[in-house]
Amino acid sequence: MPNSEPASLLELFNSIATQGELVRSLKAGNASKDEIDSAVKMLVSLKMSYKAAAG
């Protein structure tokens, strides 16, 4: 299934973009430190998954 990997990478990339927007909006909205930290941890995790999948 050669087409499944690019779709997966695209999905990860889109998830990273969405999570990045969430982090920015939380920071702009003066959310609690715990909320921001949680969102940032998720963003880092997504980036690590993308890096591992992309090689």
Backbone as CSV, one residue per row, in Angstrom:
resi,resn,N_x,N_y,N_z,CA_x,CA_y,CA_z,C_x,C_y,C_z
1,MET,0.834,-1.198,0.000,0.000,0.000,0.000,0.873,1.254,0.000
2,PRO,1.422,1.614,-1.120,2.308,2.780,-1.162,1.588,4.095,-0.923
3,ASN,0.296,4.152,-1.140,-0.431,5.409,-0.962,-0.799,5.687,0.488
4,SER,-0.722,4.683,1.356,-1.133,4.897,2.744,-0.131,5.741,3.514
5,GLU,1.162,5.610,3.220,2.159,6.383,3.964,2.045,7.881,3.697
6,PRO,1.981,8.329,2.439,1.824,9.782,2.230,0.557,10.336,2.868
7,ALA,-0.530,9.574,2.829,-1.764,10.043,3.466,-1.546,10.168,4.965
8,SER,-0.846,9.198,5.533,-0.569,9.233,6.959,0.304,10.434,7.301
9,LEU,1.318,10.691,6.485,2.183,11.849,6.712,1.392,13.142,6.583
10,LEU,0.512,13.192,5.604,-0.314,14.386,5.420,-1.240,14.580,6.614
11,GLU,-1.817,13.494,7.101,-2.687,13.586,8.280,-1.903,14.081,9.491
12,LEU,-0.687,13.553,9.677,0.152,14.003,10.790,0.494,15.478,10.641
13,PHE,0.858,15.879,9.425,1.202,17.278,9.175,0.023,18.186,9.496
14,ASN,-1.163,17.780,9.059,-2.366,18.578,9.334,-2.674,18.621,10.828
15,SER,-2.435,17.512,11.520,-2.640,17.484,12.970,-1.675,18.428,13.671
16,ILE,-0.426,18.466,13.185,0.576,19.373,13.751,0.141,20.820,13.550
17,ALA,-0.328,21.133,12.358,-0.772,22.499,12.074,-1.952,22.887,12.966
18,THR,-2.902,21.983,13.114,-4.071,22.236,13.956,-3.669,22.426,15.412
19,GLN,-2.783,21.560,15.895,-2.341,21.652,17.290,-1.544,22.932,17.510
20,GLY,-0.741,23.330,16.523,0.018,24.579,16.625,-0.903,25.781,16.747
21,GLU,-1.981,25.766,15.971,-2.972,26.843,16.061,-3.619,26.869,17.443
22,LEU,-3.903,25.684,17.982,-4.500,25.598,19.313,-3.560,26.194,20.360
23,VAL,-2.275,25.846,20.278,-1.294,26.375,21.230,-1.240,27.898,21.137
24,ARG,-1.200,28.413,19.913,-1.156,29.874,19.733,-2.400,30.544,20.301
25,SER,-3.564,29.946,20.056,-4.794,30.567,20.563,-4.874,30.476,22.088
26,LEU,-4.382,29.383,22.673,-4.363,29.280,24.138,-3.457,30.349,24.736
27,LYS,-2.290,30.539,24.123,-1.360,31.557,24.625,-1.953,32.953,24.470
28,ALA,-2.594,33.206,23.339,-3.188,34.521,23.095,-4.362,34.776,24.037
29,GLY,-5.060,33.710,24.405,-6.223,33.843,25.275,-5.890,33.760,26.748
30,ASN,-4.603,33.780,27.078,-4.157,33.715,28.471,-4.727,32.509,29.215
31,ALA,-4.639,31.342,28.574,-5.094,30.103,29.208,-4.160,29.746,30.360
32,SER,-4.590,28.811,31.187,-3.756,28.406,32.324,-2.490,27.710,31.828
33,LYS,-1.457,27.769,32.658,-0.178,27.152,32.299,-0.356,25.661,32.040
34,ASP,-1.190,24.999,32.817,-1.420,23.566,32.641,-2.039,23.254,31.276
35,GLU,-3.004,24.076,30.862,-3.629,23.880,29.552,-2.605,24.050,28.436
36,ILE,-1.802,25.093,28.533,-0.793,25.367,27.509,0.245,24.252,27.487
37,ASP,0.734,23.847,28.661,1.734,22.779,28.736,1.214,21.485,28.121
38,SER,-0.029,21.158,28.396,-0.632,19.948,27.848,-0.699,20.018,26.323
39,ALA,-1.114,21.164,25.793,-1.209,21.337,24.346,0.169,21.293,23.696
40,VAL,1.170,21.872,24.351,2.534,21.861,23.818,3.091,20.435,23.820
41,LYS,2.825,19.681,24.880,3.289,18.287,24.934,2.693,17.480,23.794
42,MET,1.412,17.698,23.508,0.765,17.000,22.403,1.408,17.399,21.077
43,LEU,1.715,18.683,20.915,2.352,19.172,19.701,3.722,18.526,19.509
44,VAL,4.513,18.469,20.561,5.840,17.845,20.488,5.703,16.365,20.127
45,SER,4.732,15.694,20.719,4.503,14.282,20.430,4.145,14.073,18.959
46,LEU,3.282,14.924,18.435,2.908,14.834,17.023,4.114,15.066,16.124
47,LYS,4.941,16.046,16.475,6.138,16.329,15.678,7.101,15.145,15.691
48,MET,7.249,14.496,16.846,8.127,13.328,16.932,7.576,12.179,16.088
49,SER,6.268,11.994,16.100,5.640,10.954,15.279,5.851,11.240,13.803
50,TYR,5.710,12.494,13.419,5.911,12.887,12.025,7.351,12.635,11.602
51,LYS,8.286,13.026,12.450,9.705,12.836,12.138,10.026,11.350,11.985
52,ALA,9.486,10.521,12.868,9.720,9.078,12.798,9.110,8.485,11.526
53,ALA,7.922,8.944,11.157,7.247,8.418,9.975,7.907,8.897,8.684
54,ALA,8.414,10.128,8.704,9.019,10.701,7.503,10.438,10.183,7.287
55,GLY,11.054,9.721,8.346,12.404,9.162,8.224,13.430,10.151,8.398
